[in-house]
């Protein structure tokens, strides 16, 4: 998992340009590899954007995934990891939402 510091979302992103946490240096522009022991804490922290799949783009926050599961009526553990929440979402998508678009549709 990689993450970058985004500041306090409740106060317009206030905060330093970078910070050292869990033995890693996080800033607002670069993705930083998160130490395994800190992954859960960082993923659940609103001051960080996380990249779980390594595509260089931020993924939905833990709260956004919980909100989506609630809207879908899917039960989940309160302490479920971000990876577990993402898997639950994918596993519970309607079949038509999970299908690849046909080449004619592109």
Backbone as JSON, one array per atom type, in Angstrom:
{
  "sequence": "XXXXXXXXXXXXXXXXXXXXXXXXXXXXXXXXXXXXXXXXXXXXXXXXXXXXXXXXXXXXXXXXXXXXXXXXXXXXXXXXXXXXXXXXXXXXXXXXXXXXXXXXXX",
  "N": [[0.84, -1.18, 0.0], [0.47, 2.22, -0.76], [0.71, 5.68, 0.17], [-0.25, 9.16, 0.47], [0.11, 12.29, 2.09], [-2.59, 14.45, 2.72], [-3.47, 16.48, 4.27], [-5.76, 18.14, 6.55], [-8.93, 17.29, 5.84], [-11.28, 18.4, 6.81], [-10.7, 20.99, 7.26], [-9.99, 22.41, 4.92], [-7.65, 21.16, 3.97], [-5.57, 21.88, 5.63], [-2.35, 21.87, 7.18], [1.05, 20.59, 7.52], [3.51, 20.55, 4.83], [4.82, 18.17, 4.63], [5.32, 15.16, 6.57], [6.71, 13.05, 9.11], [6.07, 9.78, 9.88], [5.52, 6.73, 11.52], [8.05, 5.86, 10.77], [8.31, 6.58, 8.13], [8.43, 9.01, 5.49], [6.03, 11.27, 4.57], [4.5, 13.18, 2.01], [2.74, 15.77, 0.19], [2.72, 15.35, -2.55], [4.07, 13.04, -3.51], [3.77, 9.47, -3.71], [4.13, 7.29, -0.99], [5.6, 4.35, 0.27], [3.91, 2.49, 2.61], [4.73, 1.35, 5.83], [4.12, -2.07, 6.67], [3.05, -2.55, 9.28], [1.71, -0.21, 9.8], [-0.32, 0.11, 7.99], [-3.17, -0.22, 8.38], [-3.76, 1.88, 10.13], [-3.05, 4.16, 8.64], [-4.66, 3.84, 6.34], [-7.2, 4.19, 7.39], [-7.21, 6.82, 8.11], [-8.28, 10.08, 7.69], [-6.6, 12.07, 6.81], [-4.94, 11.16, 4.89], [-4.43, 10.02, 1.55], [-4.91, 7.01, -0.07], [-3.37, 4.41, -2.03], [-4.23, 1.49, -2.96], [-4.11, -0.39, -5.0], [-1.89, 0.15, -6.51], [-1.94, 1.72, -8.82], [-1.24, 4.35, -9.02], [-3.16, 6.21, -8.54], [-5.46, 7.69, -6.27], [-7.51, 5.78, -4.05], [-10.92, 4.97, -3.05], [-11.85, 6.26, 0.17], [-11.81, 4.63, 3.42], [-14.17, 5.28, 4.76], [-15.79, 6.07, 2.61], [-16.01, 3.62, 1.28], [-17.34, 2.13, 3.24], [-19.74, 3.58, 3.34], [-20.7, 3.03, 0.75], [-21.07, 0.25, 0.91], [-23.03, 0.19, 2.91], [-25.12, 1.45, 1.52], [-25.55, -0.49, -0.39], [-26.56, -2.44, 1.15], [-24.96, -4.36, 2.32], [-23.44, -6.3, 4.77], [-20.64, -5.79, 6.98], [-17.55, -6.2, 8.8], [-16.8, -4.09, 11.55], [-14.14, -3.45, 11.95], [-12.96, -4.08, 9.55], [-10.44, -4.46, 7.05], [-9.18, -2.1, 4.57], [-8.74, -3.49, 2.17], [-10.4, -5.73, 2.51], [-12.91, -4.48, 2.57], [-13.01, -3.4, -0.02], [-13.0, -5.78, -1.51], [-15.46, -6.88, -0.69], [-17.2, -5.03, -1.85], [-16.69, -5.43, -4.61], [-17.39, -8.16, -4.81], [-20.11, -8.0, -4.43], [-21.28, -6.52, -6.41], [-23.76, -5.94, -8.91], [-24.19, -8.39, -11.53], [-24.17, -7.25, -14.15], [-22.79, -4.86, -13.75], [-20.22, -5.65, -13.31], [-19.31, -6.67, -15.66], [-17.15, -6.65, -18.53], [-16.92, -4.02, -20.94], [-18.25, -4.53, -24.2], [-16.36, -4.76, -27.24], [-17.65, -3.39, -29.25], [-18.94, -1.42, -27.89], [-17.12, 0.48, -27.3]],
  "CA": [[0.0, 0.0, 0.0], [1.16, 3.51, -0.78], [-0.16, 6.77, 0.63], [0.31, 10.52, 0.51], [-0.52, 13.18, 3.05], [-3.43, 15.45, 2.06], [-3.87, 17.5, 5.23], [-7.03, 17.96, 7.25], [-10.02, 17.56, 4.89], [-12.32, 19.18, 7.47], [-10.26, 22.38, 7.32], [-9.4, 22.84, 3.65], [-6.33, 20.58, 3.72], [-4.55, 22.49, 6.48], [-1.32, 20.99, 7.71], [2.38, 20.78, 6.95], [3.72, 20.01, 3.48], [5.25, 16.78, 4.79], [5.44, 14.73, 7.95], [7.32, 11.76, 9.32], [5.15, 8.98, 10.68], [5.77, 5.29, 11.43], [9.33, 5.64, 10.12], [8.24, 6.93, 6.7], [8.23, 10.44, 5.22], [4.88, 11.47, 3.7], [4.28, 14.56, 1.56], [1.49, 15.99, -0.54], [2.82, 15.08, -3.99], [4.62, 11.73, -3.85], [3.26, 8.29, -3.03], [5.13, 6.7, -0.11], [5.29, 3.0, 0.7], [3.51, 2.49, 4.02], [5.19, 0.15, 6.52], [3.0, -2.98, 6.89], [2.45, -2.4, 10.61], [0.95, 1.04, 9.86], [-1.28, 0.18, 6.89], [-4.54, -0.01, 8.85], [-3.89, 3.23, 10.71], [-2.98, 5.14, 7.55], [-5.83, 3.67, 5.46], [-8.39, 4.7, 8.06], [-6.98, 8.2, 8.52], [-8.79, 11.0, 6.67], [-5.54, 13.0, 6.4], [-4.12, 10.48, 3.88], [-5.03, 9.39, 0.38], [-4.22, 5.73, -0.23], [-3.35, 3.72, -3.32], [-4.15, 0.08, -2.61], [-3.86, -1.25, -6.16], [-0.62, 0.5, -7.16], [-2.12, 2.35, -10.13], [-0.82, 5.75, -8.96], [-4.33, 7.05, -8.29], [-6.07, 7.45, -4.97], [-8.66, 4.88, -3.98], [-11.92, 5.49, -2.12], [-11.48, 6.18, 1.59], [-12.51, 3.6, 4.17], [-15.53, 5.75, 5.02], [-16.53, 6.01, 1.34], [-16.33, 2.22, 1.01], [-18.39, 1.75, 4.2], [-20.99, 4.2, 2.87], [-21.17, 2.29, -0.42], [-21.58, -1.04, 1.38], [-24.3, 0.46, 3.58], [-26.12, 1.72, 0.48], [-25.8, -1.75, -1.07], [-27.17, -3.36, 2.12], [-24.01, -5.43, 2.6], [-22.87, -6.27, 6.13], [-19.17, -5.87, 7.04], [-17.0, -6.05, 10.14], [-16.45, -2.71, 11.87], [-12.69, -3.28, 11.84], [-12.5, -4.68, 8.29], [-9.36, -3.74, 6.38], [-9.59, -1.5, 3.3], [-8.75, -4.53, 1.15], [-11.6, -6.54, 2.72], [-14.06, -3.68, 2.16], [-13.0, -3.34, -1.48], [-13.41, -7.1, -2.01], [-16.9, -7.0, -0.47], [-17.88, -4.22, -2.88], [-16.58, -6.13, -5.89], [-18.14, -9.41, -4.74], [-21.55, -7.75, -4.34], [-21.76, -5.72, -7.54], [-24.65, -6.7, -9.8], [-23.41, -9.0, -12.63], [-24.0, -6.34, -15.29], [-21.81, -3.82, -13.41], [-18.89, -6.25, -13.29], [-18.95, -7.12, -17.01], [-16.3, -5.81, -19.36], [-17.67, -3.52, -22.09], [-17.97, -5.18, -25.47], [-15.53, -3.9, -28.09], [-18.57, -2.54, -30.03], [-19.39, -0.32, -27.05], [-16.03, 1.45, -27.09]],
  "C": [[0.89, 1.24, 0.0], [0.18, 4.59, -0.35], [0.55, 8.1, 0.45], [-0.54, 11.36, 1.45], [-1.34, 14.22, 2.3], [-3.85, 16.57, 3.0], [-5.22, 17.18, 5.83], [-8.19, 18.29, 6.31], [-11.16, 18.38, 5.5], [-11.98, 20.67, 7.52], [-9.46, 22.76, 6.07], [-8.01, 22.3, 3.38], [-5.22, 21.19, 4.55], [-3.57, 21.44, 6.97], [0.01, 21.24, 7.04], [2.47, 20.19, 5.54], [4.18, 18.55, 3.54], [5.3, 16.45, 6.27], [6.05, 13.34, 8.0], [6.44, 10.98, 10.29], [5.45, 7.5, 10.44], [7.07, 4.99, 10.67], [9.35, 5.94, 8.63], [7.97, 8.43, 6.58], [7.11, 10.59, 4.19], [4.81, 12.93, 3.29], [3.03, 14.6, 0.69], [1.55, 15.62, -2.02], [3.24, 13.67, -4.34], [3.93, 10.62, -3.06], [4.39, 7.67, -2.23], [4.67, 5.3, 0.29], [5.04, 3.01, 2.21], [4.05, 1.22, 4.68], [3.99, -0.75, 6.84], [2.3, -2.81, 8.24], [1.57, -1.16, 10.72], [-0.16, 1.12, 8.82], [-2.7, 0.47, 7.36], [-4.74, 1.39, 9.39], [-3.91, 4.29, 9.62], [-4.25, 5.05, 6.69], [-7.1, 4.23, 6.08], [-8.3, 6.15, 8.47], [-7.38, 9.16, 7.4], [-7.74, 11.98, 6.15], [-4.63, 12.4, 5.32], [-4.99, 9.98, 2.75], [-4.24, 8.11, 0.16], [-4.37, 5.18, -1.63], [-3.14, 2.25, -3.02], [-3.72, -0.78, -3.79], [-2.61, -0.87, -6.95], [-0.75, 1.17, -8.51], [-1.72, 3.82, -10.15], [-1.96, 6.73, -8.78], [-4.91, 6.7, -6.94], [-7.29, 6.56, -5.09], [-9.69, 5.49, -3.04], [-11.45, 5.33, -0.67], [-12.25, 5.04, 2.24], [-13.95, 4.02, 4.4], [-16.38, 5.7, 3.75], [-16.91, 4.57, 1.01], [-17.41, 1.72, 1.97], [-19.74, 2.32, 3.77], [-21.57, 3.44, 1.68], [-21.75, 0.93, 0.0], [-22.91, -0.87, 2.1], [-25.41, 0.67, 2.55], [-26.5, 0.44, -0.27], [-26.49, -2.76, -0.14], [-26.28, -4.53, 2.48], [-23.43, -5.24, 3.99], [-21.35, -6.42, 6.05], [-18.74, -5.71, 8.5], [-16.57, -4.61, 10.36], [-14.96, -2.45, 11.68], [-12.12, -3.9, 10.57], [-11.43, -3.81, 7.64], [-9.89, -3.1, 5.09], [-9.68, -2.54, 2.18], [-10.0, -5.39, 1.27], [-12.85, -5.78, 2.28], [-14.16, -3.62, 0.64], [-13.44, -4.66, -2.09], [-14.91, -7.3, -1.82], [-17.68, -6.23, -1.52], [-17.86, -4.96, -4.21], [-17.41, -7.41, -5.91], [-19.64, -9.2, -4.77], [-22.09, -6.83, -5.42], [-22.73, -6.56, -8.36], [-23.83, -7.23, -10.98], [-23.17, -8.05, -13.8], [-22.97, -5.24, -15.0], [-20.4, -4.35, -13.47], [-18.42, -6.67, -14.68], [-18.05, -6.12, -17.7], [-17.13, -5.27, -20.52], [-17.28, -4.28, -23.36], [-17.17, -4.22, -26.34], [-16.4, -2.98, -28.95], [-18.97, -1.3, -29.24], [-18.33, 0.76, -26.87], [-15.98, 2.5, -28.15]]
}
